[in-house]
Amino acid sequence: MNQFLTVKITEYESPLDLIYHLIEVNQVDIYDIPIADITEQYISVLQDSTLNELDMELASEFLVMAATLMQIKSGMLLPEAKSDLTDEDFSDPREELVLRLLAYRRNKQLAIELENRFAVNQGSYLKIAASAASLGLSIEIVEDKISAEKFSQSVNNLIQRNSLRFSDQNQRIRQLLKREKFSVKDKMLEIVKRVFHKSRMFFSELFPAAKTSKAERVSGFLAILELIRQNKLRVKQSNPFAVMMIELEPELKNEIENRSEDMLQDFMNEGGELIEK
């Protein structure tokens, strides 16, 4: 008894749509399709389908795909023929079907994206830009000729105007950028003299911010670091960034105190032989 297969086309848009649906339902890898199971489910869907109005063209496509699946299934069930072919030369019977399914999936995703964009932008209207004539404007074409003489004159005028404009400012900038030079050795001698007279001093007393420049304070700080390296000073600080208390090392203090009055006066005036270069 002949059995006629009828397909309900409205459920699936195409044979590939049906196969892709079966792959998603079974959660299988599209690159490694279990062709026997998919073929069995595909034939089962066709046998259980009914339609009211038969579309012979679409129905034939589903039946051709069923025959294709049967052919692929048969090819995979046949024993491998002995040959000199390597693994690279072996052709998977499912390869063409996989490529068609990948192209179908890509097109389906693009269609979903276009449908979403249509849902968002439907009802929008595009207003075409009005022409100049419709707005009552006339267009006049002017020939643009560049004159080298006029361009050179404009550049010279601009240079002259800028030179007059920035001349005063340049003079002020030169004064601001004038470097302040301080000798670290002189600062070392100054620090030793002042701390010797007062036993101990704070850095802010040696170089008050209101009376000394930033360059002088930096030179003083470098001088203190050098004196610490030479074991001439002791610097105490309760915590980072706190006020620094400065005092002479006892050995240096004793050495200065043990000098004769004349030698001490020479040292305080300009000697500084106790300070290493």
C-alpha positions as CSV (number, residue, x, y, z in Angstrom):
1,M,0.0,0.0,0.0
2,N,1.5,3.3,-1.1
3,Q,1.8,5.9,1.6
4,F,1.8,9.6,0.5
5,L,3.9,12.0,2.6
6,T,2.2,15.3,3.2
7,V,4.2,18.2,4.8
8,K,2.8,21.2,6.7
9,I,4.9,23.9,5.2
10,T,3.7,26.6,7.6
11,E,5.6,25.0,10.5
12,Y,9.0,25.1,8.8
13,E,10.1,27.6,6.3
14,S,12.4,25.1,4.5
15,P,14.1,21.7,4.8
16,L,17.1,23.4,6.3
17,D,14.9,25.2,8.8
18,L,13.6,21.8,10.0
19,I,17.0,20.2,10.2
20,Y,18.4,23.3,12.1
21,H,15.4,23.1,14.5
22,L,16.2,19.4,15.2
23,I,19.9,20.2,15.8
24,E,18.9,22.9,18.3
25,V,16.3,20.7,20.1
26,N,18.8,17.8,20.4
27,Q,21.7,20.3,21.4
28,V,24.2,18.6,19.1
29,D,27.3,20.1,17.5
30,I,26.5,21.4,14.0
31,Y,30.0,20.3,12.9
32,D,29.5,16.7,14.0
33,I,25.8,15.9,13.2
34,P,24.6,12.5,14.3
35,I,23.2,11.9,10.8
36,A,21.3,8.6,11.7
37,D,19.3,10.2,14.6
38,I,18.6,13.5,12.6
39,T,17.5,11.5,9.6
40,E,15.1,9.4,11.7
41,Q,13.6,12.4,13.4
42,Y,13.3,14.3,10.0
43,I,11.4,11.4,8.4
44,S,9.2,11.1,11.5
45,V,8.2,14.8,11.3
46,L,7.3,14.4,7.6
47,Q,5.2,11.3,8.3
48,D,3.3,13.0,11.2
49,S,2.7,16.3,9.2
50,T,-0.6,17.2,7.6
51,L,-1.7,20.1,5.4
52,N,-4.9,21.5,4.1
53,E,-3.6,22.9,0.8
54,L,-0.7,20.9,-0.7
55,D,2.2,23.0,-2.1
56,M,3.9,20.6,-4.4
57,E,7.0,22.8,-5.0
58,L,7.8,23.2,-1.3
59,A,6.8,19.6,-0.5
60,S,9.2,18.3,-3.1
61,E,12.0,20.2,-1.5
62,F,11.3,18.5,1.8
63,L,11.2,15.1,0.1
64,V,14.5,15.8,-1.8
65,M,16.2,16.7,1.5
66,A,14.9,13.5,3.0
67,A,16.5,11.5,0.1
68,T,19.7,13.5,0.6
69,L,19.8,12.6,4.3
70,M,19.2,8.9,3.5
71,Q,22.1,9.0,1.0
72,I,24.4,10.6,3.6
73,K,23.4,8.1,6.2
74,S,24.0,5.2,3.8
75,G,27.4,6.6,2.8
76,M,28.5,6.8,6.5
77,L,27.2,3.2,7.2
78,L,29.2,1.7,4.4
79,P,32.5,0.2,5.3
80,E,35.5,2.2,4.3
81,A,37.2,1.1,1.1
82,K,40.8,0.3,1.3
83,S,42.8,2.9,-0.7
84,D,45.9,5.0,-0.6
85,L,44.0,8.1,0.5
86,T,45.3,9.9,3.5
87,D,43.2,11.4,6.3
88,E,43.5,14.8,4.6
89,D,42.0,13.4,1.3
90,F,39.1,11.8,3.1
91,S,35.8,13.7,2.4
92,D,33.0,13.7,5.1
93,P,29.6,13.1,3.4
94,R,28.1,15.6,5.9
95,E,30.4,18.4,4.8
96,E,28.1,19.9,2.2
97,L,25.1,19.7,4.5
98,V,27.1,21.5,7.3
99,L,28.1,24.3,5.0
100,R,24.5,24.8,3.9
101,L,23.3,24.8,7.6
102,L,26.0,27.4,8.5
103,A,24.9,29.7,5.7
104,Y,21.3,29.2,6.7
105,R,22.1,30.1,10.4
106,R,23.9,33.2,9.3
107,N,21.0,34.4,7.1
108,K,18.5,33.6,9.9
109,Q,20.4,35.7,12.4
110,L,20.7,38.6,9.9
111,A,16.9,38.3,9.3
112,I,16.2,38.5,13.0
113,E,18.5,41.6,13.3
114,L,16.7,43.3,10.4
115,E,13.3,42.4,12.0
116,N,14.4,44.0,15.3
117,R,15.6,47.1,13.6
118,F,12.3,47.4,11.7
119,A,10.4,47.1,14.9
120,V,12.4,49.9,16.5
121,N,12.4,52.2,13.5
122,Q,9.0,51.7,12.1
123,G,6.9,54.8,11.9
124,S,10.0,56.9,11.3
125,Y,10.1,59.2,8.3
126,L,13.1,60.4,6.3
127,K,13.0,64.0,5.3
128,I,14.9,64.7,2.1
129,A,17.1,67.8,2.2
130,A,15.5,70.7,0.3
131,S,17.2,72.1,-2.7
132,A,18.5,75.7,-2.9
133,A,16.0,76.5,-5.6
134,S,13.0,75.3,-3.5
135,L,14.2,77.7,-0.8
136,G,14.5,80.6,-3.2
137,L,18.3,80.7,-3.0
138,S,20.4,81.3,-6.0
139,I,23.8,79.7,-6.4
140,E,26.6,81.8,-7.8
141,I,29.8,80.1,-8.9
142,V,32.9,82.1,-8.1
143,E,36.2,81.2,-9.6
144,D,38.7,80.8,-6.9
145,K,42.1,81.9,-8.0
146,I,45.0,81.9,-5.6
147,S,47.5,84.7,-5.8
148,A,51.0,83.9,-4.6
149,E,51.7,87.6,-4.1
150,K,48.6,88.2,-1.9
151,F,49.3,85.0,0.1
152,S,52.9,86.1,0.8
153,Q,51.7,89.6,1.8
154,S,49.1,88.1,4.2
155,V,51.7,85.9,5.9
156,N,54.0,88.9,6.4
157,N,51.1,91.0,7.9
158,L,50.4,88.1,10.3
159,I,54.0,87.8,11.3
160,Q,54.3,91.5,12.0
161,R,51.0,91.6,14.0
162,N,52.1,88.7,16.1
163,S,55.5,90.2,16.8
164,L,53.9,93.4,18.1
165,R,51.3,91.5,20.1
166,F,53.7,89.1,21.9
167,S,56.8,91.3,22.3
168,D,55.9,92.5,25.8
169,Q,54.8,89.1,26.9
170,N,58.1,87.5,25.6
171,Q,60.0,90.0,27.7
172,R,58.1,89.1,30.8
173,I,58.5,85.4,30.1
174,R,62.3,85.8,29.8
175,Q,62.4,87.4,33.2
176,L,60.3,84.6,34.7
177,L,62.6,82.0,33.2
178,K,65.8,83.5,34.5
179,R,67.5,80.8,36.4
180,E,68.4,81.1,40.1
181,K,71.8,79.6,40.8
182,F,72.7,78.4,44.3
183,S,75.8,76.5,45.3
184,V,75.1,73.3,47.3
185,K,78.5,73.7,49.0
186,D,77.6,77.2,50.2
187,K,74.3,76.0,51.5
188,M,76.0,73.2,53.4
189,L,78.3,75.7,55.1
190,E,75.4,78.0,55.8
191,I,73.4,75.1,57.4
192,V,76.3,74.0,59.6
193,K,76.9,77.6,60.8
194,R,73.3,78.3,61.7
195,V,72.6,75.0,63.3
196,F,75.8,75.3,65.4
197,H,74.7,78.6,66.9
198,K,71.2,77.3,67.8
199,S,72.0,73.6,68.5
200,R,69.0,72.5,66.5
201,M,66.7,74.1,64.0
202,F,63.7,73.1,61.8
203,F,63.9,73.1,58.0
204,S,61.2,75.8,57.9
205,E,63.4,78.0,60.1
206,L,66.4,77.6,57.8
207,F,64.4,78.2,54.6
208,P,61.1,79.9,55.3
209,A,58.7,79.6,52.3
210,A,57.8,83.3,52.6
211,K,61.4,84.5,52.3
212,T,63.1,82.0,50.1
213,S,62.5,80.8,46.5
214,K,61.7,77.3,45.5
215,A,65.1,76.9,43.9
216,E,66.8,77.9,47.1
217,R,64.8,75.5,49.2
218,V,65.6,72.7,46.8
219,S,69.3,73.5,47.0
220,G,69.1,73.6,50.8
221,F,67.4,70.2,50.8
222,L,70.1,68.8,48.6
223,A,72.7,70.3,50.9
224,I,71.1,68.6,53.9
225,L,71.1,65.2,52.1
226,E,74.8,65.6,51.4
227,L,75.6,66.5,55.0
228,I,73.6,63.4,56.2
229,R,75.7,61.3,53.7
230,Q,78.9,62.8,55.2
231,N,77.6,62.0,58.8
232,K,77.6,65.8,59.7
233,L,73.9,66.2,60.5
234,R,71.1,64.4,62.2
235,V,67.6,64.8,60.9
236,K,64.6,63.7,62.8
237,Q,61.0,63.4,61.5
238,S,58.1,62.0,63.4
239,N,56.3,60.8,60.3
240,P,56.5,61.2,56.5
241,F,56.0,64.8,55.3
242,A,56.3,66.1,58.9
243,V,58.6,69.0,60.0
244,M,62.3,68.0,59.9
245,M,64.4,68.9,63.0
246,I,68.0,69.3,62.1
247,E,71.0,69.1,64.5
248,L,74.8,68.6,64.1
249,E,76.4,65.3,64.8
250,P,78.2,65.4,68.1
251,E,81.6,64.7,66.5
252,L,81.3,67.7,64.1
253,K,80.0,69.9,66.9
254,N,82.9,68.9,69.2
255,E,85.4,69.4,66.5
256,I,84.1,73.0,65.8
257,E,84.0,73.8,69.5
258,N,87.6,72.6,70.1
259,R,89.0,75.0,67.6
260,S,90.8,78.1,68.6
261,E,88.9,81.4,68.4
262,D,90.7,82.5,65.2
263,M,90.3,79.2,63.5
264,L,86.6,79.1,64.5
265,Q,86.1,82.6,63.1
266,D,87.8,81.7,59.8
267,F,85.6,78.6,59.5
268,M,82.5,80.7,60.2
269,N,83.5,83.4,57.7
270,E,84.5,81.4,54.7
271,G,86.6,78.4,55.5
272,G,84.4,75.3,55.7
273,E,87.3,72.9,55.5
274,L,85.3,70.4,57.7
275,I,82.8,70.1,54.8
276,E,83.8,67.6,52.1
277,K,83.6,68.6,48.5
